[in-house]
Amino acid sequence: MLIYIFRIFVRIIVIAKLMMEFFDKIYLAYGWQGIALMSVIVVLFIVQMYYYSIRYRRLPKYTNNSLPERLAVEPPVSVVIVTQEDADFIEERLPIYLTQDYEEYEVVLVYVGNNEDFSIMLTQMQLRYPRLKITNIKQNTRFPISNKQALNFGIRAAAYDHILLSTSDTIITSERWVRLMAKGFTRGDVVLGYCGVELRSGFVGRLMRTQRMAESMAWLSAAIRRKPYRGVRNTLGITRNLYLDVKGFNHLNMNMGEDDLFIQSLADKATVSVIISPRATVRQKVWGGASWWLGARKYFGHTYRFYPLAARNAIEWEGGSRLLFFLAATAALVALPLELKLATAFIILLRYMLVYATVNSVRKRLGERNVMATYFLYDLFGVWVNIALAASRRIYKDETVWR
């Protein structure tokens, strides 16, 4: 036994000596700067691969059947939507909600406003579609009704205990949306779905869809890991009992947060079911170009400061490691000897191959298309845009965020 231990000890010394000799050669050839820079690149590469090879790879492999069954069949559901005077929604998007391939459901439309002509239009729609239930709330200019308050009216007016929340700017892309989301209630009391951006031609439209998909990868993968920190109000399911247990929406002093901050208040109490399918994907209507999109991102980003520390760390580690990886790789390609430049180029290529494989699989699962080319632009510059938006929120205060 002592001889065996002695042999192992000798081998360790030999290996250590060889490693020191190799290190000395590297040091003599490239110096401390080259070694340190390459070490930083390798470490950041490993962090990035954790996200793209482990965390985000859960999305294309995910099936909701991994959760224990709570209900034997899909329950009847109430779809709650808040609208103001949006005639296009009534004529174009609302009929898709009302003609879903599902047996027992209703659509509760909460109208906030004082327009009698619009109320008549809603009454006419109700005569055509018996599933439609109208709740009217008079808008008071001195004490305006928030979206959270309007949703609360709709949830309380709903006939069924399983409730799907959506918005008037949501485009339903499939007649099976209600069925797929209702299926989520068989295994959870909160149902999260994916909302992309309206399909529009042009470079800016692709960038919008790319950014939405990339952002959604983070919170959807967290929800799959049973650590949800957000959803989207365009496609979100809750049970009435759970809603009442937490006494409704939180952060009532903010004009937002009925999806992400609300989900965080439920995280320790709820079983979250994630529905990922191209036929369950909905899309948000686009109301403008790049300036509108950046303004909306800046506005809704005000909730980020209230996110749990673990969620903020996960988001910032990915973005920070990506930014530092490209900066360090650029420095290596400019300053280091040819051998290390080639090694850096190989690491960059390897990262792009792995990122492409993961994102392309996620893209297919979410029903996105024509976003891979713009994803690599987002990959390079998305963090800088996020930093600029965060700085702008701190410098220019937006009083419309608060009630």
N, C-alpha and C positions, 0 to 999 in steps of 0.2 A: 504494500500500500504506500509506504513512504517513497519507494522507487518511482511509482506511478505519479505521485504528486510532484516529485522532483523533475520528472520528464516534462510534465505540463508547465512547471515553472520555467524551465529552460526554454521551452517553445515560446512562451509569452515574452521572454527577454529577447529572443531572436526576432520575433515579429515586431516588437517595439523598436529594436535597433534598425530593422529594415524601413519601418515607417519614418523614423527620425532621419535616416539617410535620404529617403524620398522627399521629405519635407525640406531638408537642407538644399536639395537640388532645385526644388520649386522656388525656394526663397532666393537662392543665388540667381536663378533665371529671371524671376518676375518681381521680386521684392515683396515687402509687406503689403503695399498698396494693391498689387495684383491679387494676392491671396485673399485679402480682406474683401475686395470687391466681388471676386468670384464666389466667396463664401456667402455673402449677402444675396447674390443672385440665386444660388442654390436653395438657401433657406426660404426666400420669397417664392420660388418655384414650388417648393414642397407645400407651402401654405395655400397657394393657388390650386394645386392639384387636390388638396383635401376638399376644397369647395367643388371643383368640377368633376372629380372622380368619385367622391363619396356623397357629399350633401346633395348636390343637384342631380346626381344619377338616380336618386330615389324616385324622382318624378316619373320618368318613363317606365320604371319598373313597378310603380305603385298600383295596387288594387284595393278598393275599399273593403273587400271581403276579409281583410286581415282583422277588422274589428269584430267583436262578438255581436251577434244579432240581438236586437232589442225588440223589434216588431216583425211579425211574420209576413206582413204585406205592407205596401206603400200606403200611408194614411191619407185621408182627405186634407187638403191644404188651402190656405188663404194667401193670395198674393196681394201684398199691400204696396201701393204706389202713391206718392205725393205729387201733385201737379199744380201749376198755376195756369195762366191763360196761354196754353200751348196747343193751338189748333192742329199743328202738324203731328203732334203726339197722338191726339184723339183720332185723326184720320188715317195715319200711316202705321204707327207703332202699337197702339193699344189693341187693334183687332188681332194682332199676332198673339198677344197674351190671352185673348178671349177664345182662341180657336186651337188650343193646345190638345195634343193627343193624350188626354187624361180624363178619367171618368168623373171623379168627385173633387171639384175645386171651385173656388170663386176668386174674383178679382175685386179687391176693395180699393176704390180710387178716392183719395182724400183731396178734394179741391179746396185750395186756399185762395180766396179772392171774392170780389164783389160784382163780377160781370154777369148780368142776367142773361145776355145772349149766349155766353159760354155755358151757363148752367142749363139753358134749354138744349144746347148741343149735347151735353152729357145725358140729359133725360132721354133724348132721342136715341142715343147709343144704348141706354139701358133697356129701351123697348126692343131693340134689335138683338141684344145679347143678355139673356136672363142671368148669366153668371156674374154680371157686373153689379156691384153695390156701390152707391155713391154716398160719400160723407162730405158735407159742405161745412167749411169753417170761414166765417167772415173775417177778412183781413182788416186789422186796425192799424192805421199808420203810426199811431203813438206807441202802441205795444204790438209790434209785428210778431207773428207766429213763426217760430223756428221750425226747421225740418224735423228736429227731434220731437217737438210737441205734436206736429202733424202726424208723424209716424205713430206716436203714442195713441192718438185718437183712432187711427186705422187699426192698430193691433187690438185695441179694446172692442172695436166694432166687428172684428173678424168672427165668423161663425165657427171656425175650426181652430184647434189648438196647435197645429203645426203651420208655421207662418213663413212665407218667403218674402223677403224685402227686395224691392227693385226701385228703379228711378225712371222718370219720364224721358231722360236722354239715353236710355238703354235700348239697344236694338237686339231683339231676340232672333237668333239665326236658325232655330230649329223648332219644329212642332213638338219635340220631345223634351224641351227644357224642363218643364214642370215635372214630368215623369222621372227624369234623371235626378233632379234635385230632391224630389220627394223620396226617391230610393235611398238617399243619404240619411233620411230620418229613421230608416230601419236599423241603423247602426250608430246613430249619434243624436244628440239633442241640439247640436249646432252643425250646420252644413255650409261649407265654404266652396265657392265655385270660382272660375276664372273669367275675368272680363278683359277682353282685348280692346283695341281702338278700331273705330270704323274703317273698313277697307276703302281707301282712297288712293288714286294714282298720284304719282309724284314722289320726289325724294323726301320731302318733309313728312309726308304721310307714313312712309316706311320707317323713318326715324322715330316717329311717335309710337308705332306698333312695336318697334324693337325695344325702346326704353320700357314700355309697359310690360313686355314679356320678360325682360331681364329683371325688372323689379319684382315681378310676381314669382319668379323662380325662387327668390330668397324666402318670401313668407309662406309660399306653398310648401316648400321643403321643410320649413320649421313646423308647419301644422302637421305634416306627415310624421314628423318625429315626436308628436304629441307635445309640442311647445309652441302653440299658436300665439301670434302677437298682432295679427291684423287679418281683415277680410276686405271685401269691397262691397259697398252698399248697393251696387248694381245686381248682385246675385249672392244673397246671403239668407240662410235659413236658421230660424230659432224656434223653440217651443214657447208657448205662452207661459207655461209654469216656470220655466227658467227665467224668462223676462221679468215676471212678477217677483221671483225669488231675489233678484238683484235690484229690485225696485226701479226697473227701467233703465234708460240711458244715463250715463255718467257725464261729468264735465259739462253741466248744463250752461255754464257761462261761456261756452264756445259754440260757434255756429258750424261746427264740424265734429267729427269723432264718433258718429253713430255707427261706424264700421270698425276701424282699428282700435280706438280707445275702448269701445264697448266690448269687443272681443277680448281685450286684455282683462277686463273686469270679470269675464266668464272663464278665463283660462284654467283656474283651479277648481271650478265647479262643474264644468261641462265635458262631455265626450264629443270631440270634434270629428266630423266626417268630411272628407275632402272628395269632391267629385271632379275628376279630370277626364274630359272627353271632348273631341271636336264638336259633338252635337250638344254638349252642355255649355259650350263657350258662348257668352254673350259679348256684345260690343258696345262701347260708349260712342255716342254721336260726337263728331268733331264740329266745333262751332267757329273755328278760325285756323290761322296758320301757326307758325313757330312762336310768335309773340304771345298768342292766346295760350298755347300749350305750356310755355315756360311760366306764364302768369298763374295758370291753374296749379302747376307743380309747386310754385313758390307758396301759393295760398294754402293748399292742403298740407304742405310740409310743416306747418306750424304745430301739428300734433306730435312731431317727432321727439320733441324734448320730453314728452311724457311716456315714451316707450320704456319698457323694462331695460335695465342695464345689460342683461344678457342679450337681448335682441339688438340693442344699439352696438354692442361689441361685435356681434356676428356680422352686422352690416358694414361696420367700419373696418373690421379686419380684412374683409374681402376687398373693399374698395381701396383701403390703404395699401395692402400688399400688392394689389394690381398696379397702383400708381408708382410705388417704389420699385417694383420689378422693372417697369419700362424705363424709369429714370436710371436705375443702376445698369440695365442692359445697354442703354444708349451711351452711358459713360464708358462702359467696357468696350463697346464697338469703336469708340473714338480714341481712347487712350491706351488700351492694352496691346501687347504684342499680337502678332498674327495668330499664333496657336490659340490664345485665349479668346480672340475675336471669333474664330471658328467654333470654339466650344460654346461661346455665348449665342451665336447664331443657331447652333444645334438645339440649345435649350429653348430658345424662342420658338423655333419650328416645332419642337416636341410639344410645347405648351399649346400652340395654335391647333395642332392636330387633335389633342385631347379636348380642348375647348370646343372645337367644331363638332366632334363626335357627340359630346354631351348636349350641346345647345341644339343641334339638329334633331336629336331624339326628342328633346323637350318640345321643340317647335312642332313636330308632327303630332305629338300627344295633345297639344293645346289647340291644334287646328290653325296655326299661323303659317304663312307662306311668304316667300320673297323677302326674308328678313336677315338672311345669313351675311350678305355683303355689308349691310348697314350695321350688323351686330359687331363687326370688327372695328368699325368707326366708333360705336358706342364703347367698345372695350378700351379703346385708346383715350377717348376724350370725355366719357361719361362722368368720371370722377371729378374732372375739372368743372363741369357744369353743375354738379351737386355742390361743390365747394362755393361756386359763385352764387347759387341760389340761397345757400345757408348764410353767406355773408350779407346778401341783400335783405334777408329777413331780419337780421340783427340791426342793420343800418337804417332801413326804412320800415317804420312801424306801420302795420296795417290794422286800423281800428275796426274794420269790418269783421275781423276774426272773432271779436269778443262781443258779447251781448251787454 
